[in-house]
Amino acid sequence: MFDKLNKDIVSSMKSGDKDRLETLRMMKSQILKVNARGDLPEKDLIKILQNYAKTLKESMDIMSKHGKTADVSKLEKELSVVEEYTPKMLGEEDTRKLVSDTVSSLGLTSIKQMGLLMKEITSKRNDVDGALVRKIVSEILQ
């Protein structure tokens, strides 16, 4: 994935797409903050980019609350580039099924066991939204 990112940076430079180039460079810098050579397993690279996407979404929420629509549209474009490199997140229905299946397979009965459930789900899947999982678990286990 890191090689693909570098190739896309070069192609964006050649095509003159400055917005995309800026976003790709920011993605690369996020990866290089963690490992100076960028030679991380794909799972770690995806996690880094998902965290970056989450930061962009939070920034978009803040900007929209303050009425900065121009900045929000810029962040939306940036987010669309980042999402090209991350797996599509599971929808609420699929996440609900995954959580209920995991709860029954682990035999969980209390909300105090949420950490065990979160660890199990995140170790198997990297396309689930942790906040959505927490919400569903709190509904199921109470």
PyRosetta script that sets phi, psi and omega in degrees:
from pyrosetta import init, pose_from_sequence

init()
pose = pose_from_sequence("MFDKLNKDIVSSMKSGDKDRLETLRMMKSQILKVNARGDLPEKDLIKILQNYAKTLKESMDIMSKHGKTADVSKLEKELSVVEEYTPKMLGEEDTRKLVSDTVSSLGLTSIKQMGLLMKEITSKRNDVDGALVRKIVSEILQ")
pose.set_psi(1, -38.6)
pose.set_omega(1, -179.9)
pose.set_phi(2, -63.2)
pose.set_psi(2, -38.2)
pose.set_omega(2, 177.5)
pose.set_phi(3, -65.3)
pose.set_psi(3, -40.5)
pose.set_omega(3, 178.2)
pose.set_phi(4, -62.8)
pose.set_psi(4, -41.0)
pose.set_omega(4, 178.6)
pose.set_phi(5, -60.9)
pose.set_psi(5, -45.1)
pose.set_omega(5, 178.6)
pose.set_phi(6, -63.3)
pose.set_psi(6, -40.9)
pose.set_omega(6, 178.0)
pose.set_phi(7, -64.5)
pose.set_psi(7, -39.4)
pose.set_omega(7, 178.6)
pose.set_phi(8, -67.5)
pose.set_psi(8, -32.9)
pose.set_omega(8, 175.8)
pose.set_phi(9, -62.9)
pose.set_psi(9, -45.9)
pose.set_omega(9, 179.4)
pose.set_phi(10, -62.2)
pose.set_psi(10, -45.4)
pose.set_omega(10, -178.5)
pose.set_phi(11, -66.3)
pose.set_psi(11, -33.3)
pose.set_omega(11, 177.1)
pose.set_phi(12, -69.5)
pose.set_psi(12, -35.4)
pose.set_omega(12, 175.7)
pose.set_phi(13, -63.7)
pose.set_psi(13, -44.4)
pose.set_omega(13, -178.8)
pose.set_phi(14, -65.6)
pose.set_psi(14, -38.5)
pose.set_omega(14, -177.7)
pose.set_phi(15, -81.9)
pose.set_psi(15, -16.0)
pose.set_omega(15, 178.8)
pose.set_phi(16, 81.3)
pose.set_psi(16, 18.3)
pose.set_omega(16, 178.8)
pose.set_phi(17, -82.1)
pose.set_psi(17, 89.6)
pose.set_omega(17, -172.0)
pose.set_phi(18, -68.3)
pose.set_psi(18, -38.1)
pose.set_omega(18, -179.5)
pose.set_phi(19, -64.9)
pose.set_psi(19, -46.2)
pose.set_omega(19, 178.7)
pose.set_phi(20, -64.2)
pose.set_psi(20, -42.1)
pose.set_omega(20, 179.4)
pose.set_phi(21, -60.1)
pose.set_psi(21, -43.8)
pose.set_omega(21, 179.1)
pose.set_phi(22, -60.8)
pose.set_psi(22, -43.1)
pose.set_omega(22, 179.8)
pose.set_phi(23, -66.2)
pose.set_psi(23, -44.6)
pose.set_omega(23, 179.6)
pose.set_phi(24, -62.1)
pose.set_psi(24, -40.3)
pose.set_omega(24, 178.2)
pose.set_phi(25, -65.2)
pose.set_psi(25, -37.4)
pose.set_omega(25, 177.9)
pose.set_phi(26, -66.2)
pose.set_psi(26, -39.3)
pose.set_omega(26, 177.0)
pose.set_phi(27, -62.3)
pose.set_psi(27, -42.9)
pose.set_omega(27, 179.4)
pose.set_phi(28, -63.6)
pose.set_psi(28, -39.7)
pose.set_omega(28, 179.8)
pose.set_phi(29, -66.8)
pose.set_psi(29, -34.3)
pose.set_omega(29, 176.4)
pose.set_phi(30, -62.1)
pose.set_psi(30, -39.5)
pose.set_omega(30, 179.1)
pose.set_phi(31, -70.1)
pose.set_psi(31, -43.2)
pose.set_omega(31, -177.1)
pose.set_phi(32, -69.9)
pose.set_psi(32, -20.9)
pose.set_omega(32, 173.7)
pose.set_phi(33, -62.6)
pose.set_psi(33, -34.3)
pose.set_omega(33, -177.6)
pose.set_phi(34, -84.0)
pose.set_psi(34, -42.5)
pose.set_omega(34, -179.0)
pose.set_phi(35, -142.2)
pose.set_psi(35, 119.9)
pose.set_omega(35, -172.4)
pose.set_phi(36, -61.0)
pose.set_psi(36, -24.7)
pose.set_omega(36, 179.7)
pose.set_phi(37, -97.1)
pose.set_psi(37, -15.4)
pose.set_omega(37, -179.2)
pose.set_phi(38, 77.4)
pose.set_psi(38, 11.2)
pose.set_omega(38, -178.3)
pose.set_phi(39, -93.2)
pose.set_psi(39, 71.8)
pose.set_omega(39, 178.2)
pose.set_phi(40, -109.1)
pose.set_psi(40, 158.0)
pose.set_omega(40, 174.0)
pose.set_phi(41, -62.7)
pose.set_psi(41, 151.8)
pose.set_omega(41, -177.2)
pose.set_phi(42, -55.3)
pose.set_psi(42, -38.2)
pose.set_omega(42, -179.8)
pose.set_phi(43, -59.4)
pose.set_psi(43, -41.5)
pose.set_omega(43, 179.2)
pose.set_phi(44, -69.1)
pose.set_psi(44, -39.1)
pose.set_omega(44, 178.0)
pose.set_phi(45, -61.9)
pose.set_psi(45, -42.4)
pose.set_omega(45, 179.2)
pose.set_phi(46, -63.5)
pose.set_psi(46, -42.4)
pose.set_omega(46, 179.9)
pose.set_phi(47, -61.9)
pose.set_psi(47, -41.4)
pose.set_omega(47, 178.2)
pose.set_phi(48, -61.2)
pose.set_psi(48, -45.9)
pose.set_omega(48, -178.4)
pose.set_phi(49, -70.2)
pose.set_psi(49, -32.5)
pose.set_omega(49, 175.8)
pose.set_phi(50, -66.2)
pose.set_psi(50, -39.5)
pose.set_omega(50, 176.8)
pose.set_phi(51, -64.0)
pose.set_psi(51, -38.8)
pose.set_omega(51, 177.5)
pose.set_phi(52, -64.5)
pose.set_psi(52, -41.8)
pose.set_omega(52, 177.6)
pose.set_phi(53, -62.7)
pose.set_psi(53, -39.5)
pose.set_omega(53, 178.3)
pose.set_phi(54, -62.8)
pose.set_psi(54, -41.4)
pose.set_omega(54, 177.7)
pose.set_phi(55, -62.3)
pose.set_psi(55, -41.4)
pose.set_omega(55, 178.4)
pose.set_phi(56, -63.4)
pose.set_psi(56, -41.8)
pose.set_omega(56, 179.5)
pose.set_phi(57, -63.6)
pose.set_psi(57, -41.9)
pose.set_omega(57, 178.3)
pose.set_phi(58, -63.6)
pose.set_psi(58, -40.1)
pose.set_omega(58, 177.9)
pose.set_phi(59, -64.1)
pose.set_psi(59, -38.9)
pose.set_omega(59, 178.1)
pose.set_phi(60, -62.8)
pose.set_psi(60, -41.1)
pose.set_omega(60, 178.4)
pose.set_phi(61, -61.6)
pose.set_psi(61, -45.2)
pose.set_omega(61, -179.6)
pose.set_phi(62, -63.9)
pose.set_psi(62, -45.4)
pose.set_omega(62, -179.4)
pose.set_phi(63, -63.5)
pose.set_psi(63, -40.8)
pose.set_omega(63, -178.9)
pose.set_phi(64, -67.9)
pose.set_psi(64, -33.4)
pose.set_omega(64, 177.0)
pose.set_phi(65, -65.2)
pose.set_psi(65, -29.6)
pose.set_omega(65, -179.6)
pose.set_phi(66, -95.7)
pose.set_psi(66, 5.9)
pose.set_omega(66, 174.6)
pose.set_phi(67, 75.6)
pose.set_psi(67, 22.7)
pose.set_omega(67, -179.1)
pose.set_phi(68, -95.0)
pose.set_psi(68, 75.8)
pose.set_omega(68, -174.2)
pose.set_phi(69, -67.8)
pose.set_psi(69, -31.8)
pose.set_omega(69, 178.9)
pose.set_phi(70, -64.7)
pose.set_psi(70, -42.3)
pose.set_omega(70, 178.9)
pose.set_phi(71, -68.3)
pose.set_psi(71, -36.3)
pose.set_omega(71, 178.9)
pose.set_phi(72, -63.6)
pose.set_psi(72, -42.7)
pose.set_omega(72, -179.4)
pose.set_phi(73, -67.0)
pose.set_psi(73, -34.8)
pose.set_omega(73, 176.7)
pose.set_phi(74, -64.9)
pose.set_psi(74, -43.4)
pose.set_omega(74, 178.9)
pose.set_phi(75, -66.5)
pose.set_psi(75, -33.7)
pose.set_omega(75, 177.4)
pose.set_phi(76, -63.7)
pose.set_psi(76, -41.3)
pose.set_omega(76, 177.5)
pose.set_phi(77, -63.8)
pose.set_psi(77, -42.3)
pose.set_omega(77, 179.1)
pose.set_phi(78, -62.7)
pose.set_psi(78, -43.9)
pose.set_omega(78, -179.9)
pose.set_phi(79, -63.1)
pose.set_psi(79, -37.6)
pose.set_omega(79, 179.8)
pose.set_phi(80, -64.5)
pose.set_psi(80, -34.4)
pose.set_omega(80, 176.9)
pose.set_phi(81, -68.8)
pose.set_psi(81, -44.2)
pose.set_omega(81, -179.4)
pose.set_phi(82, -62.5)
pose.set_psi(82, -39.6)
pose.set_omega(82, -177.7)
pose.set_phi(83, -68.4)
pose.set_psi(83, -16.5)
pose.set_omega(83, 174.4)
pose.set_phi(84, -65.9)
pose.set_psi(84, -24.3)
pose.set_omega(84, -175.5)
pose.set_phi(85, -101.7)
pose.set_psi(85, -6.9)
pose.set_omega(85, -178.9)
pose.set_phi(86, -111.9)
pose.set_psi(86, 150.1)
pose.set_omega(86, 178.1)
pose.set_phi(87, -67.4)
pose.set_psi(87, 150.3)
pose.set_omega(87, 178.1)
pose.set_phi(88, -66.3)
pose.set_psi(88, 132.8)
pose.set_omega(88, -178.7)
pose.set_phi(89, -73.6)
pose.set_psi(89, 146.9)
pose.set_omega(89, 177.7)
pose.set_phi(90, -64.8)
pose.set_psi(90, 145.9)
pose.set_omega(90, 175.7)
pose.set_phi(91, -75.5)
pose.set_psi(91, 174.7)
pose.set_omega(91, -177.0)
pose.set_phi(92, -64.0)
pose.set_psi(92, -40.1)
pose.set_omega(92, -178.5)
pose.set_phi(93, -64.3)
pose.set_psi(93, -46.1)
pose.set_omega(93, 179.7)
pose.set_phi(94, -66.5)
pose.set_psi(94, -38.7)
pose.set_omega(94, 178.6)
pose.set_phi(95, -65.4)
pose.set_psi(95, -40.9)
pose.set_omega(95, 178.6)
pose.set_phi(96, -60.6)
pose.set_psi(96, -42.8)
pose.set_omega(96, 178.8)
pose.set_phi(97, -65.0)
pose.set_psi(97, -43.8)
pose.set_omega(97, 179.0)
pose.set_phi(98, -60.6)
pose.set_psi(98, -44.4)
pose.set_omega(98, -179.5)
pose.set_phi(99, -65.0)
pose.set_psi(99, -46.6)
pose.set_omega(99, -178.4)
pose.set_phi(100, -65.6)
pose.set_psi(100, -38.0)
pose.set_omega(100, 176.7)
pose.set_phi(101, -64.0)
pose.set_psi(101, -42.0)
pose.set_omega(101, -179.5)
pose.set_phi(102, -68.7)
pose.set_psi(102, -39.0)
pose.set_omega(102, 177.5)
pose.set_phi(103, -60.7)
pose.set_psi(103, -45.9)
pose.set_omega(103, -178.2)
pose.set_phi(104, -70.4)
pose.set_psi(104, -37.1)
pose.set_omega(104, -179.3)
pose.set_phi(105, -69.8)
pose.set_psi(105, -32.5)
pose.set_omega(105, 178.3)
pose.set_phi(106, -87.2)
pose.set_psi(106, -12.9)
pose.set_omega(106, -179.9)
pose.set_phi(107, 69.7)
pose.set_psi(107, 37.1)
pose.set_omega(107, -178.1)
pose.set_phi(108, -80.2)
pose.set_psi(108, 142.9)
pose.set_omega(108, -177.9)
pose.set_phi(109, -130.2)
pose.set_psi(109, -12.0)
pose.set_omega(109, -174.0)
pose.set_phi(110, -128.6)
pose.set_psi(110, 149.0)
pose.set_omega(110, 177.1)
pose.set_phi(111, -64.1)
pose.set_psi(111, -21.0)
pose.set_omega(111, 179.1)
pose.set_phi(112, -67.0)
pose.set_psi(112, -15.9)
pose.set_omega(112, -179.5)
pose.set_phi(113, -94.5)
pose.set_psi(113, 13.8)
pose.set_omega(113, -177.9)
pose.set_phi(114, -59.9)
pose.set_psi(114, -38.3)
pose.set_omega(114, -179.7)
pose.set_phi(115, -58.5)
pose.set_psi(115, -41.8)
pose.set_omega(115, 177.8)
pose.set_phi(116, -61.8)
pose.set_psi(116, -43.5)
pose.set_omega(116, 179.5)
pose.set_phi(117, -65.9)
pose.set_psi(117, -45.2)
pose.set_omega(117, -179.5)
pose.set_phi(118, -61.4)
pose.set_psi(118, -42.2)
pose.set_omega(118, 179.4)
pose.set_phi(119, -62.3)
pose.set_psi(119, -43.7)
pose.set_omega(119, -179.7)
pose.set_phi(120, -63.0)
pose.set_psi(120, -46.9)
pose.set_omega(120, -177.1)
pose.set_phi(121, -68.0)
pose.set_psi(121, -46.4)
pose.set_omega(121, -176.6)
pose.set_phi(122, -71.1)
pose.set_psi(122, -23.5)
pose.set_omega(122, 177.6)
pose.set_phi(123, -74.9)
pose.set_psi(123, -27.2)
pose.set_omega(123, -179.0)
pose.set_phi(124, -91.4)
pose.set_psi(124, -36.3)
pose.set_omega(124, -172.6)
pose.set_phi(125, -126.8)
pose.set_psi(125, 141.9)
pose.set_omega(125, 173.9)
pose.set_phi(126, -117.4)
pose.set_psi(126, 16.5)
pose.set_omega(126, -180.0)
pose.set_phi(127, -115.9)
pose.set_psi(127, 29.7)
pose.set_omega(127, 177.3)
pose.set_phi(128, -116.2)
pose.set_psi(128, 145.9)
pose.set_omega(128, 178.3)
pose.set_phi(129, -88.4)
pose.set_psi(129, 117.0)
pose.set_omega(129, -176.4)
pose.set_phi(130, -59.4)
pose.set_psi(130, -38.0)
pose.set_omega(130, 179.9)
pose.set_phi(131, -65.3)
pose.set_psi(131, -40.1)
pose.set_omega(131, 178.2)
pose.set_phi(132, -67.0)
pose.set_psi(132, -39.9)
pose.set_omega(132, 177.7)
pose.set_phi(133, -61.1)
pose.set_psi(133, -46.0)
pose.set_omega(133, 179.1)
pose.set_phi(134, -59.0)
pose.set_psi(134, -42.8)
pose.set_omega(134, 180.0)
pose.set_phi(135, -62.0)
pose.set_psi(135, -46.1)
pose.set_omega(135, -178.7)
pose.set_phi(136, -66.0)
pose.set_psi(136, -42.0)
pose.set_omega(136, 179.2)
pose.set_phi(137, -61.8)
pose.set_psi(137, -42.2)
pose.set_omega(137, -179.7)
pose.set_phi(138, -66.4)
pose.set_psi(138, -28.7)
pose.set_omega(138, 175.1)
pose.set_phi(139, -72.9)
pose.set_psi(139, -40.4)
pose.set_omega(139, -175.4)
pose.set_phi(140, -76.3)
pose.set_psi(140, -48.5)
pose.set_omega(140, -173.3)
pose.set_phi(141, -88.0)
pose.set_psi(141, -36.3)
pose.set_omega(141, -177.7)
pose.set_phi(142, 43.0)
pose.dump_pdb("model.pdb")
